[in-house]
Amino acid sequence: MSEDYIKKLQWEGAVLAKKSSSIKDSYFRELIERTSDIVFIYRFRPRKALEYISPSVKEILGYAQDRFYNDPGFHKKVIHQDDQRIIKQIGKQKIDFHKPHEIRVLDSDGHVFWYEASITPVYGKSGRLLMAEGILRDISKRKKAEEKLTYLSFHDSLTKAYNRAYYMEEVKRLDTERQLPLSIIMADVNGLKLVNDAFGHDEGDNLLKSCVRVLKRCCRADDIVARFGGDEFSMLLPRTGEKDAKRLLDRIKMHCDKTDGNKIPLSISMGTSTKVTKNEDFTTIIRKAEEDMYQHKLKESKSIIASIISSLETTLFEKSIRTESHFRRLKQIVVEMGNKLKLSEDRLDDLRLLATIHDIGKVAILDSILNKRESLSENEWQVIKKHPEIGYRIAMSSNQLSSVAEYILTVHEHWDGTGYPQGLKGGSIPLISRIMALADSYVIMREGRPYRKARTKKEAIAEIKKCRGTQFDPRLVDIFLEVIKYKR
């Protein structure tokens, strides 16, 4: 070994000793050891070892200083395995020492924290790296905030599905020959407006979340499920042919049938299209999928609405003490009254339909209020009085029910203007509504309510007569009395 080389090693050793002494013995030591950051000096020559680490490592990460000093490789157990490359790059001088680097660190319990490492190299006369001085600062809160912002920029805040912006970026990434065939499914949740109108937007949100759960459950991990906005969703399916895409549609429908917990059955209209060759424009593929979806929605619309209304009627029956016999009896009375008034067949059909769904808005009222045995409080009564408007919105959302929407809204108005929700009076109340109000009141009195026992026919008729000209149309009372004259 040459004399010059020995002198070089001695000089480098002196530099190391001086650096070590400057930390251990100077008045700065107390300041460093009281910092909330982790300060360290790592030596690369003449042998690799941790020269110094501040006592804060014990309080912050739960490791005693001696563990680093006694085990030269202990720092490798503390640095996350995916960030070990940064440590190697420091020794090879392949990192930019002018900027901080983010690394993950494990505490003594195995929890992962993000740290920002600011590293200063110390070189010898030969230009070789002798040591690295560094400060580790906890940036976990900042990283969580950044991750949250990144997540929100890519995801729909309500359903947690990807958003449209992310979806379109994924289209650009996946629209390559290697991903062909590339299929797309467009989906539209049925009945969202009805649920929002009848039960409120919280229930509408639950319906959308339920939809996303089904879509994700049916898709593969590499498939992209995104909310396009409102009630529309889309799925991007790389390396998926037309047959597999259509099988996925069937699987989604099957899972929709199995969902529960929603106010109405989960129903999704869907369409699909597939890009097979690289020269096809994917914008055209998206448009074809949308057209396919709208065609299915149009074909299925009647059965979809019928299913939704049937579900609401079932819910109404379950929530109400009224039975099938109640509605049958009511329908019979109103049709007979309609015949005596020589109403058209269309109006008689309205009466038949109204007999079943005039109180459909009560599906949105709590059971505890609907079936309360004690008298309702003022607040509870105000809740009850909202059901005609809710029923009106439900009926207006369906072509099959829209003809009776106005009657649902006005069936609880009184002849003298003391009814609700609009306080209509006399002839301004539709005739169909006046007929239904009279017949329904009688049938309810005969069958009783949770807070009132059933009345005899004589008692019920006496009450109807008492309310002639106030609650009921006087002319209709006379016709009604004729209809029920020989009924039980």
C-alpha positions in Angstrom: 0.0 0.0 0.0 1.6 3.3 -1.0 2.4 6.0 1.5 0.2 8.5 -0.4 -2.8 6.2 -0.2 -2.3 5.7 3.5 -2.2 9.4 4.0 -5.4 9.8 2.1 -7.2 7.3 4.3 -5.9 9.0 7.4 -7.2 12.4 6.1 -10.6 10.9 5.4 -10.6 9.3 8.9 -9.8 12.7 10.4 -12.7 14.3 8.5 -15.0 11.6 9.8 -13.7 12.1 13.4 -14.2 15.8 13.0 -17.7 15.5 11.7 -18.6 13.1 14.5 -17.1 15.4 17.1 -18.9 18.4 15.7 -22.2 16.6 16.4 -21.4 14.9 19.6 -19.4 17.6 21.3 -20.5 21.0 20.0 -23.2 23.2 21.5 -25.4 22.4 18.6 -25.9 18.9 19.9 -28.5 19.9 22.5 -30.5 21.7 19.8 -30.4 18.8 17.4 -31.4 16.3 20.1 -34.4 18.4 21.0 -35.7 18.6 17.5 -38.9 16.8 16.5 -37.2 15.6 13.3 -34.8 12.6 13.0 -31.2 13.7 12.3 -28.6 11.1 11.2 -25.1 10.7 9.8 -24.3 7.7 7.8 -20.7 6.7 7.0 -19.7 5.0 3.8 -15.9 4.8 4.3 -13.7 3.2 5.5 -16.6 0.9 6.4 -20.4 1.4 6.3 -22.0 2.3 9.6 -24.4 4.7 11.2 -22.3 7.4 12.8 -25.1 9.2 14.5 -28.9 9.2 14.9 -30.8 11.6 17.1 -32.6 10.4 20.3 -35.9 11.6 18.7 -36.0 8.2 16.8 -37.0 6.6 20.0 -40.0 8.9 20.7 -41.1 9.1 17.0 -40.5 5.5 15.7 -40.1 3.6 19.0 -36.5 2.4 18.3 -33.6 2.8 20.7 -30.5 4.5 19.3 -28.3 1.4 20.2 -30.2 -0.8 17.7 -28.9 1.3 14.9 -25.4 1.5 16.3 -25.1 -2.2 17.1 -26.6 -3.4 13.8 -25.1 -1.7 10.7 -27.9 -3.0 8.6 -30.7 -2.1 11.0 -31.8 0.9 8.9 -32.7 -1.4 6.1 -35.4 -3.0 8.4 -36.8 0.5 9.1 -36.9 1.8 5.5 -39.9 0.4 3.5 -38.7 -2.3 1.0 -40.0 -0.4 -2.0 -37.8 2.6 -1.0 -34.6 0.7 -0.4 -33.4 1.7 -3.8 -33.1 5.3 -2.6 -30.6 4.2 0.0 -28.6 2.4 -2.6 -28.6 5.4 -4.9 -27.2 7.6 -2.2 -24.1 5.4 -1.9 -23.8 5.3 -5.7 -24.3 9.1 -5.8 -27.2 8.6 -8.3 -29.7 10.9 -6.6 -30.2 14.6 -6.7 -28.8 15.9 -3.4 -30.3 19.3 -4.0 -33.9 18.3 -3.5 -35.6 16.3 -0.7 -36.7 12.7 -1.3 -39.9 11.0 0.0 -39.5 7.6 1.7 -41.7 5.4 3.7 -40.5 4.4 7.2 -41.8 1.6 9.5 -42.2 2.3 13.2 -41.6 -0.4 15.9 -45.3 -1.5 15.5 -45.0 -2.0 11.8 -47.0 1.1 10.9 -45.9 3.0 7.8 -45.2 6.7 7.8 -44.1 9.0 5.0 -40.9 11.0 5.6 -39.1 13.7 3.6 -35.4 13.1 3.6 -33.1 16.1 3.0 -29.6 14.6 2.5 -26.2 16.4 2.3 -23.2 14.5 0.9 -19.7 14.9 2.4 -16.9 14.2 0.0 -13.2 13.5 0.5 -10.3 15.2 -1.4 -10.5 12.4 -3.9 -14.1 13.3 -4.6 -15.3 10.0 -3.1 -18.4 10.1 -0.9 -17.4 9.8 2.7 -20.7 10.2 4.5 -24.3 11.5 4.2 -25.8 13.8 6.7 -29.6 13.9 6.7 -32.8 15.1 8.3 -36.0 13.1 8.2 -39.3 15.0 8.6 -42.7 13.4 9.0 -44.9 14.3 6.1 -47.6 11.7 6.6 -50.4 14.2 7.1 -49.4 16.0 3.9 -49.3 12.7 2.0 -52.7 11.7 3.2 -54.1 15.1 2.1 -52.4 14.7 -1.3 -53.8 11.1 -1.6 -57.2 12.4 -0.7 -57.1 15.1 -3.3 -55.8 12.6 -5.9 -58.6 10.2 -5.0 -61.2 12.9 -5.3 -59.9 14.1 -8.6 -60.3 10.6 -10.0 -63.5 9.4 -8.2 -67.1 10.3 -7.9 -67.5 11.6 -4.3 -70.9 9.9 -3.8 -70.5 6.4 -5.2 -66.7 6.1 -5.0 -66.7 4.9 -8.7 -64.3 6.6 -11.0 -65.5 9.8 -12.5 -65.9 10.7 -16.1 -62.6 12.6 -16.4 -60.6 9.6 -15.2 -62.7 7.3 -17.4 -61.8 9.3 -20.6 -58.1 9.2 -19.6 -58.4 5.5 -19.3 -60.0 5.3 -22.7 -56.9 7.0 -24.2 -54.6 4.6 -22.3 -56.5 1.4 -23.2 -57.5 2.3 -26.8 -54.6 0.3 -28.2 -54.3 -2.7 -30.4 -52.9 -4.7 -27.5 -56.2 -4.3 -25.5 -58.5 -5.4 -28.3 -61.3 -6.4 -28.3 -62.2 -3.4 -26.2 -65.9 -3.3 -25.0 -67.9 -0.7 -23.3 -71.2 -0.9 -21.4 -73.4 2.1 -20.8 -75.8 1.9 -17.9 -78.7 4.0 -16.7 -80.4 3.5 -13.3 -84.2 3.3 -13.6 -86.5 5.2 -11.3 -84.0 7.5 -9.7 -86.2 10.6 -10.1 -89.1 8.7 -8.6 -87.1 7.7 -5.6 -85.7 11.2 -5.1 -89.2 12.7 -5.4 -90.9 10.1 -3.2 -88.3 9.3 -0.5 -85.8 12.1 -0.8 -82.3 12.4 -2.2 -80.7 10.3 0.5 -82.7 7.3 -0.7 -81.8 8.2 -4.3 -78.1 8.3 -3.3 -78.5 4.8 -1.7 -79.9 3.5 -5.0 -76.9 4.9 -6.9 -74.5 3.3 -4.4 -76.3 0.0 -4.7 -75.9 0.2 -8.5 -72.1 0.7 -8.2 -71.8 -2.2 -5.7 -73.5 -4.5 -8.3 -71.4 -3.3 -11.2 -68.1 -3.7 -9.3 -69.1 -7.1 -8.0 -69.8 -8.3 -11.6 -66.7 -6.7 -13.2 -63.1 -7.8 -13.1 -60.3 -6.0 -11.2 -59.0 -4.5 -14.4 -62.3 -3.2 -15.7 -63.1 0.5 -15.2 -66.5 1.4 -13.6 -67.2 5.1 -13.8 -70.1 7.4 -13.1 -70.8 9.6 -16.1 -73.1 11.9 -14.1 -76.7 11.8 -12.8 -78.0 8.2 -13.1 -75.6 7.2 -15.9 -72.6 4.8 -15.5 -70.2 3.2 -17.9 -67.8 0.2 -17.8 -64.7 -0.1 -19.9 -63.7 -3.7 -20.5 -60.3 -4.3 -22.0 -59.7 -7.6 -23.9 -63.4 -8.4 -23.8 -65.4 -9.5 -26.8 -69.0 -8.9 -27.6 -70.2 -12.2 -26.3 -68.4 -11.8 -23.0 -69.8 -8.3 -22.7 -73.3 -9.5 -23.2 -72.8 -12.3 -20.7 -71.8 -9.5 -18.2 -75.0 -7.7 -18.9 -77.0 -10.9 -17.9 -74.9 -11.3 -14.8 -75.5 -7.7 -13.7 -79.3 -8.1 -14.2 -79.2 -11.3 -12.1 -77.5 -9.5 -9.3 -79.9 -6.6 -9.6 -82.7 -9.1 -8.9 -81.0 -10.2 -5.8 -80.4 -6.8 -4.2 -82.6 -5.6 -1.3 -82.6 -2.7 1.1 -83.8 -0.2 -1.5 -87.2 1.5 -1.6 -87.7 0.2 -5.1 -86.2 -2.8 -7.0 -82.8 -2.0 -8.5 -83.2 -1.8 -12.2 -80.5 -0.8 -14.8 -81.0 -0.3 -18.5 -77.8 -1.2 -20.3 -76.3 -1.2 -23.8 -72.9 -2.5 -25.1 -70.6 -2.1 -28.1 -67.2 -3.5 -28.9 -64.2 -2.2 -30.7 -62.6 -5.1 -32.7 -60.1 -3.5 -35.1 -57.6 -0.7 -34.4 -59.0 1.6 -37.1 -62.4 1.9 -35.4 -63.1 5.3 -33.7 -63.8 4.7 -30.0 -66.1 7.7 -29.9 -68.3 5.9 -32.3 -68.2 2.8 -30.1 -69.4 4.9 -27.1 -72.2 6.4 -29.1 -73.3 2.9 -30.3 -73.4 1.7 -26.7 -75.5 4.7 -25.6 -78.0 4.1 -28.5 -78.2 0.4 -27.5 -78.9 1.4 -23.9 -81.6 3.9 -24.8 -83.3 1.3 -27.1 -83.4 -1.2 -24.2 -84.7 1.5 -21.9 -87.5 2.3 -24.3 -88.4 -1.4 -24.7 -88.3 -2.1 -21.0 -89.9 1.2 -19.8 -93.4 -0.2 -19.3 -92.3 -3.3 -17.4 -89.8 -1.2 -15.4 -92.4 1.3 -14.2 -94.9 -1.5 -13.6 -92.4 -3.3 -11.4 -91.6 -0.1 -9.5 -95.2 0.8 -9.0 -96.0 -2.8 -7.9 -93.2 -2.7 -5.4 -94.5 0.6 -4.0 -98.0 -0.8 -3.8 -96.6 -3.8 -1.9 -94.8 -1.5 0.4 -98.0 0.5 1.0 -99.9 -2.7 1.9 -97.1 -3.7 4.3 -97.0 -0.3 5.9 -100.7 0.1 6.2 -103.3 -1.8 8.2 -105.5 -1.7 5.1 -106.1 -5.0 3.5 -106.9 -6.3 0.0 -110.6 -6.4 1.0 -110.4 -2.7 2.0 -109.3 -1.7 -1.5 -111.8 -4.1 -3.1 -114.7 -2.7 -1.1 -113.5 0.9 -1.9 -113.3 0.2 -5.6 -116.8 -1.3 -5.7 -118.3 1.8 -4.0 -116.5 4.4 -6.1 -117.4 2.6 -9.4 -121.1 2.4 -8.4 -121.1 6.1 -7.6 -119.4 6.8 -11.0 -122.0 4.8 -12.8 -124.8 6.7 -11.1 -123.1 9.9 -12.2 -122.8 8.5 -15.8 -119.0 8.9 -15.9 -117.1 7.8 -19.0 -115.3 4.5 -19.0 -111.9 6.4 -18.8 -113.1 8.1 -15.6 -114.3 4.8 -14.2 -110.8 3.4 -14.9 -109.3 6.4 -13.1 -111.5 5.6 -10.1 -110.5 1.9 -10.1 -106.8 2.9 -10.2 -107.2 5.6 -7.7 -108.9 3.3 -5.2 -105.6 1.4 -5.0 -103.0 4.1 -5.1 -104.6 7.3 -3.8 -102.4 7.1 -0.7 -99.3 5.9 -2.5 -97.4 8.8 -1.0 -97.6 7.2 2.4 -94.8 4.8 1.4 -92.4 7.6 2.4 -94.0 8.0 5.8 -92.5 6.2 8.8 -94.5 3.2 10.0 -94.3 4.6 13.6 -96.4 7.6 12.5 -98.7 5.7 10.1 -99.7 3.1 12.6 -99.5 5.1 15.8 -102.2 4.1 18.3 -102.2 7.4 20.1 -103.3 10.7 18.6 -100.7 12.3 16.3 -98.6 15.2 17.5 -98.7 18.4 15.5 -95.3 17.6 13.9 -96.4 14.1 13.0 -99.6 15.5 11.5 -97.5 17.9 9.4 -95.5 14.8 8.1 -98.7 13.0 7.2 -100.0 16.0 5.3 -97.1 15.8 2.9 -98.1 12.4 1.4 -100.5 13.8 -1.3 -97.6 15.8 -2.8 -95.3 12.8 -2.6 -97.9 10.6 -4.2 -98.4 13.2 -6.9 -94.7 13.2 -7.8 -94.7 9.4 -7.9 -97.6 9.3 -10.3 -96.2 12.0 -12.5 -93.1 10.0 -13.0 -95.1 7.2 -14.7 -97.1 7.4 -17.9 -99.4 4.7 -16.5 -100.2 6.8 -13.4 -100.0 10.4 -14.6 -103.7 10.4 -15.4 -104.6 10.2 -11.7 -101.7 12.3 -10.4 -104.0 15.4 -9.8 -106.6 13.3 -8.0 -103.9 11.9 -5.7 -102.9 15.4 -4.9 -106.4 16.6 -4.2 -108.1 13.6 -2.6 -107.7 15.1 0.9 -109.2 18.5 0.1 -112.4 19.4 1.9 -115.6 20.9 0.4 -115.3 23.9 2.7 -111.6 24.5 2.0 -110.2 23.2 5.3 -108.4 20.2 3.7 -104.8 19.8 2.5 -102.4 20.4 0.9 -103.7 23.3 -1.2 -106.9 24.2 0.7 -109.1 23.9 -2.4 -112.8 24.5 -2.0 -116.0 23.3 -3.6 -116.0 22.7 -7.3 -112.3 23.5 -7.6 -111.7 20.0 -6.2 -111.8 17.5 -9.1 -115.0 15.3 -9.0 -113.0 12.1 -9.0 -111.2 13.2 -5.8 -114.4 14.2 -4.1 -115.9 10.7 -4.8 -112.8 9.0 -3.5 -112.6 11.1 -0.4 -116.2 10.3 0.6 -116.0 6.5 -0.1 -112.5 6.1 1.5 -113.6 7.9 4.7 -116.6 5.6 5.0 -114.6 2.4 4.5 -112.0 3.5 7.0 -114.6 4.2 9.6 -116.1 0.8 9.1 -112.8 -1.0 9.4 -111.3 1.2 12.1 -107.7 2.6 12.7 -105.0 1.8 15.2 -106.2 4.7 17.4 -109.9 4.3 16.8 -112.1 1.2 16.8 -114.4 0.3 13.9 -117.8 2.0 13.7 -121.1 0.4 12.9 -122.8 1.2 9.6 -125.3 3.4 11.3 -122.5 5.3 13.1 -120.5 5.7 9.9 -123.5 7.0 8.0 -124.2 9.5 10.8 -120.7 10.8 10.5 -120.9 11.2 6.8 -124.2 13.1 7.1 -122.6 15.3 9.8 -119.8 16.3 7.4 -122.1 17.1 4.5 -121.2 20.5 3.1 -118.0 20.8 5.2 -115.8 17.8 4.4 -117.9 16.3 1.6 -119.8 17.5 -1.5 -123.5 17.6 -0.4 -124.7 16.2 -3.8 -122.3 13.3 -3.6 -123.4 12.4 -0.1 -126.9 11.7 -1.4 -125.6 9.5 -4.2 -123.3 7.7 -1.8 -126.1 7.0 0.6 -128.1 5.4 -2.2 -125.1 3.2 -3.2 -124.5 1.8 0.3 -128.1 1.5 1.3 -128.2 -2.2 0.9 -124.5 -3.0 1.6 -123.3 -4.4 4.9 
